[in-house]
Amino acid sequence: MRLFSFAVTWLIAFNCFAAQTDEKAPAKRIVALAPHIVEMLYEIGAGDNIVGTLAHADYPESAKDIPRIGDYKGVNFEQLLALKPDLVIAWQGGNNQQDIEKIKSLGIDIAFSSPTKIENVAKELRLFGQLTGYEVNAEKQARAFESALNQLKQDYQNKQTLSVFYQLWDAPLTTVRSDTWLSKQVEICGGKTIFDATKTPYPQVSIEAVIAQKPQVIVVPMSGETSKDVSEFWHGWVDIPAVKHKQFIITNADLVHRFTPRMLSGISDMCEKMDAARKIYQ
């Protein structure tokens, strides 16, 4: 009986030791393959662990000093291997799939960022916290994001609904379908994008199609370095209420097009501008 008890005790101890040794140590040398991944790693305090990234990772300011090993077209694998990362965080659906498969084949640990809706930002923060050992700070940031998002939804949930044309691009004229995460941003502000039955989530449309929908507001995202007069594109199309009343809302694409906590700043700005537009239609 004593021998049996000893065997059981030894087995339990061995399994606990095996579980501990199987746990991966927090990543210390990370290659982040998207700007939003870089930004969120900094958000939880793990920015100094990033040893490489791709072009356009420009926030916070210190992120500009991270070595670049490629761009949206692909990764330079010679540079990647020279960095000796213990973890690569890739953007599922945003990075080249062939690059992802090659990273796997090289035996480099890889994790994925795969946000598809606004609420996923909190989930991603928690994931990155687990990967880096910054769970406590990640949880704090995730809860702050969830609280701010819920407050923003409450602030605008009973506002007059505005019809919105979201001008993602002008050549060719491209918009968003109503079930996309960009349309959901508009919905938080009490707006409704005007195309909901298209085959693709980001369809090309004609000006005639926009005229037929008569949007009250036209939302145009722009990066911080872009400057142009949006009204010139729509000059003369006064059958569109947004054009007639000059209701063009410029949003910061660097905020609203990245899955990071700063997204809420961009949404909040859009909501305030849409609230001002409501006064025109009351």
Secondary structure per residue as TSV (DSSP state, phi and psi in degrees):
chain	resnum	aa	ss	phi	psi
A	1	M	-	360.0	-42.9
A	2	R	H	-61.9	-39.6
A	3	L	H	-62.4	-39.7
A	4	F	H	-65.1	-44.1
A	5	S	H	-62.3	-41.6
A	6	F	H	-61.8	-41.2
A	7	A	H	-64.1	-41.7
A	8	V	H	-64.7	-44.6
A	9	T	H	-60.9	-43.6
A	10	W	H	-62.9	-41.2
A	11	L	H	-64.8	-41.6
A	12	I	H	-63.4	-45.2
A	13	A	H	-62.4	-40.4
A	14	F	H	-64.7	-43.5
A	15	N	H	-64.1	-38.3
A	16	C	H	-64.9	-41.7
A	17	F	H	-64.5	-41.3
A	18	A	H	-64.1	-39.6
A	19	A	H	-63.7	-39.9
A	20	Q	H	-67.3	-41.6
A	21	T	H	-73.7	-24.3
A	22	D	H	-76.0	-22.9
A	23	E	S	-66.0	131.5
A	24	K	-	-77.0	138.9
A	25	A	-	-67.6	151.5
A	26	P	-	-55.7	139.9
A	27	A	-	-66.7	133.4
A	28	K	S	-113.4	-21.7
A	29	R	S	-128.8	96.8
A	30	I	E	-109.4	134.8
A	31	V	E	-105.3	119.9
A	32	A	E	-106.3	118.4
A	33	L	-	-96.5	31.5
A	34	A	S	-165.5	147.9
A	35	P	H	-57.9	-39.1
A	36	H	H	-68.5	-29.8
A	37	I	H	-68.2	-44.4
A	38	V	H	-57.7	-48.1
A	39	E	H	-62.0	-40.8
A	40	M	H	-75.0	-29.8
A	41	L	H	-64.0	-40.9
A	42	Y	H	-63.8	-38.5
A	43	E	H	-58.8	-35.1
A	44	I	T	-95.1	1.4
A	45	G	T	97.4	8.6
A	46	A	-	-103.2	17.1
A	47	G	G	-60.4	-35.3
A	48	D	G	-69.9	-11.8
A	49	N	G	-83.8	-8.2
A	50	I	E	-83.1	123.1
A	51	V	E	-108.3	-10.1
A	52	G	E	-164.6	152.7
A	53	T	E	-156.1	-171.5
A	54	L	-	-107.1	175.3
A	55	A	T	-59.7	155.0
A	56	H	T	78.7	2.9
A	57	A	-	-80.9	98.3
A	58	D	-	-126.1	12.6
A	59	Y	-	-142.2	135.4
A	60	P	S	-70.7	-175.7
A	61	E	G	-55.5	-38.9
A	62	S	G	-66.1	-18.9
A	63	A	G	-65.7	-23.2
A	64	K	G	-66.8	-16.7
A	65	D	G	-89.7	-5.2
A	66	I	S	-71.4	134.1
A	67	P	-	-57.0	139.6
A	68	R	B	-98.7	133.0
A	69	I	-	-122.3	22.5
A	70	G	E	152.7	-166.1
A	71	D	E	-146.5	-162.0
A	72	Y	T	-65.0	-18.5
A	73	K	T	-75.7	-30.7
A	74	G	E	164.6	176.0
A	75	V	E	-103.0	141.5
A	76	N	-	-87.1	106.2
A	77	F	H	-73.7	-26.0
A	78	E	H	-64.2	-42.9
A	79	Q	H	-69.2	-38.6
A	80	L	H	-59.4	-49.2
A	81	L	H	-65.4	-33.3
A	82	A	H	-65.4	-25.2
A	83	L	T	-78.9	-16.1
A	84	K	-	50.5	56.8
A	85	P	-	-72.5	148.0
A	86	D	S	-96.7	-4.9
A	87	L	E	-158.7	136.4
A	88	V	E	-113.1	129.1
A	89	I	E	-107.4	115.1
A	90	A	E	-106.6	159.5
A	91	W	E	-97.0	109.7
A	92	Q	T	-64.4	117.6
A	93	G	T	90.2	-11.1
A	94	G	T	-109.0	-22.8
A	95	N	S	-101.4	159.2
A	96	N	-	-61.0	123.0
A	97	Q	H	-63.1	-34.4
A	98	Q	H	-63.5	-38.6
A	99	D	H	-63.1	-42.0
A	100	I	H	-61.6	-44.6
A	101	E	H	-64.1	-37.3
A	102	K	H	-68.1	-39.9
A	103	I	H	-59.3	-43.5
A	104	K	H	-61.0	-43.6
A	105	S	H	-65.5	-24.7
A	106	L	T	-81.4	-4.5
A	107	G	T	79.9	14.1
A	108	I	-	-83.3	132.1
A	109	D	-	-60.4	136.0
A	110	I	E	-135.2	137.8
A	111	A	E	-124.9	161.6
A	112	F	E	-124.0	137.0
A	113	S	E	-96.8	123.8
A	114	S	-	-139.8	54.7
A	115	P	-	-72.8	138.1
A	116	T	-	-126.4	-11.0
A	117	K	S	-145.8	163.1
A	118	I	T	-55.7	-42.3
A	119	E	T	-62.1	-20.4
A	120	N	H	-67.0	-15.5
A	121	V	H	-56.9	-44.2
A	122	A	H	-63.6	-41.3
A	123	K	H	-61.5	-42.1
A	124	E	H	-66.2	-40.4
A	125	L	H	-58.6	-44.2
A	126	R	H	-65.6	-39.9
A	127	L	H	-60.8	-47.0
A	128	F	H	-65.6	-31.4
A	129	G	H	-64.2	-41.6
A	130	Q	H	-65.2	-38.2
A	131	L	H	-71.3	-27.6
A	132	T	H	-110.4	-8.3
A	133	G	T	85.9	10.5
A	134	Y	-	-104.1	42.2
A	135	E	H	-59.6	-41.2
A	136	V	H	-63.6	-49.0
A	137	N	H	-68.2	-36.3
A	138	A	H	-62.9	-42.0
A	139	E	H	-63.8	-40.6
A	140	K	H	-61.3	-45.8
A	141	Q	H	-68.6	-37.4
A	142	A	H	-64.3	-43.6
A	143	R	H	-67.2	-37.2
A	144	A	H	-63.3	-40.9
A	145	F	H	-63.6	-47.2
A	146	E	H	-61.1	-40.7
A	147	S	H	-64.6	-45.2
A	148	A	H	-66.4	-38.3
A	149	L	H	-65.1	-45.6
A	150	N	H	-62.6	-38.2
A	151	Q	H	-65.2	-41.3
A	152	L	H	-63.0	-41.7
A	153	K	H	-62.5	-43.2
A	154	Q	H	-64.6	-37.9
A	155	D	H	-62.5	-29.6
A	156	Y	H	-119.6	7.6
A	157	Q	T	-68.1	-24.5
A	158	N	T	-109.1	16.8
A	159	K	S	-78.9	155.6
A	160	Q	-	-57.4	130.9
A	161	T	-	-74.3	132.2
A	162	L	E	-112.3	138.8
A	163	S	E	-82.2	134.3
A	164	V	E	-129.6	131.3
A	165	F	E	-100.2	119.1
A	166	Y	E	-95.2	106.3
A	167	Q	-	-88.3	90.1
A	168	L	S	-69.8	-34.9
A	169	W	E	-155.5	154.3
A	170	D	E	-109.3	-13.7
A	171	A	T	-141.9	91.4
A	172	P	T	-77.2	159.8
A	173	L	E	-65.3	116.3
A	174	T	E	-129.0	142.1
A	175	T	-	-134.3	-164.5
A	176	V	-	-126.6	144.3
A	177	R	-	-76.3	157.0
A	178	S	T	-70.3	-11.0
A	179	D	T	-99.3	7.1
A	180	T	S	-83.8	162.8
A	181	W	H	-66.4	-26.4
A	182	L	H	-70.6	-37.5
A	183	S	H	-66.6	-34.1
A	184	K	H	-65.3	-31.0
A	185	Q	H	-62.0	-44.7
A	186	V	H	-61.4	-39.7
A	187	E	H	-63.6	-35.7
A	188	I	H	-57.5	-36.0
A	189	C	T	-82.7	1.3
A	190	G	T	87.1	22.1
A	191	G	E	-108.4	168.5
A	192	K	E	-140.0	117.6
A	193	T	E	-70.0	153.2
A	194	I	S	-93.9	-6.2
A	195	F	-	-116.8	115.3
A	196	D	-	-129.2	3.0
A	197	A	S	-124.1	24.7
A	198	T	-	-83.6	156.9
A	199	K	S	-73.3	-31.3
A	200	T	S	-112.4	153.8
A	201	P	S	-69.9	-23.6
A	202	Y	S	-129.2	75.1
A	203	P	-	-80.3	151.8
A	204	Q	B	-86.1	135.3
A	205	V	-	-132.1	163.4
A	206	S	-	-95.2	158.6
A	207	I	H	-62.1	-35.3
A	208	E	H	-60.5	-37.2
A	209	A	H	-67.3	-36.0
A	210	V	H	-68.4	-43.1
A	211	I	H	-57.2	-41.7
A	212	A	H	-63.9	-29.3
A	213	Q	H	-86.9	-17.3
A	214	K	-	50.0	58.8
A	215	P	-	-65.6	145.1
A	216	Q	S	-84.5	-22.5
A	217	V	E	-138.3	142.9
A	218	I	E	-116.8	118.8
A	219	V	E	-99.8	129.3
A	220	V	E	-128.4	110.3
A	221	P	E	-78.2	136.7
A	222	M	E	-136.1	144.3
A	223	S	-	-75.5	162.4
A	224	G	T	-61.0	-24.1
A	225	E	T	-96.1	2.0
A	226	T	-	-100.0	136.4
A	227	S	-	-142.8	116.7
A	228	K	-	-156.4	158.6
A	229	D	-	-87.8	104.7
A	230	V	H	-62.3	-35.3
A	231	S	H	-62.4	-25.7
A	232	E	H	-61.5	-38.3
A	233	F	H	-62.6	-36.0
A	234	W	H	-98.5	5.9
A	235	H	T	-55.1	127.3
A	236	G	T	97.1	-16.1
A	237	W	-	-91.0	60.4
A	238	V	T	-74.4	-5.5
A	239	D	T	-70.3	-15.6
A	240	I	S	-88.4	120.0
A	241	P	H	-52.9	-39.3
A	242	A	H	-62.2	-35.8
A	243	V	H	-74.9	-45.7
A	244	K	H	-57.6	-40.7
A	245	H	T	-99.7	7.5
A	246	K	T	56.0	46.4
A	247	Q	-	-100.0	73.0
A	248	F	E	-104.3	124.0
A	249	I	E	-110.0	118.1
A	250	I	E	-93.5	126.6
A	251	T	E	-114.6	160.3
A	252	N	E	-86.1	106.0
A	253	A	H	-62.1	-30.8
A	254	D	H	-65.9	-19.7
A	255	L	H	-96.4	-54.7
A	256	V	H	-76.2	-17.5
A	257	H	T	-99.8	9.5
A	258	R	S	-121.0	133.9
A	259	F	-	-78.4	79.3
A	260	T	S	-142.2	166.8
A	261	P	T	-57.5	-28.4
A	262	R	T	-66.2	-15.1
A	263	M	H	-53.3	-36.2
A	264	L	H	-65.2	-31.0
A	265	S	H	-64.6	-41.4
A	266	G	H	-67.2	-40.8
A	267	I	H	-66.0	-43.3
A	268	S	H	-59.3	-41.9
A	269	D	H	-62.2	-43.0
A	270	M	H	-63.4	-40.3
A	271	C	H	-62.2	-42.8
A	272	E	H	-62.7	-41.1
A	273	K	H	-69.3	-36.5
A	274	M	H	-68.3	-34.4
A	275	D	H	-63.9	-38.1
A	276	A	H	-65.6	-36.3
A	277	A	H	-66.3	-29.9
A	278	R	H	-58.5	-32.2
A	279	K	H	-63.3	-27.8
A	280	I	H	-68.5	-31.7
A	281	Y	H	-104.5	6.9
A	282	Q	-	-83.7	360.0
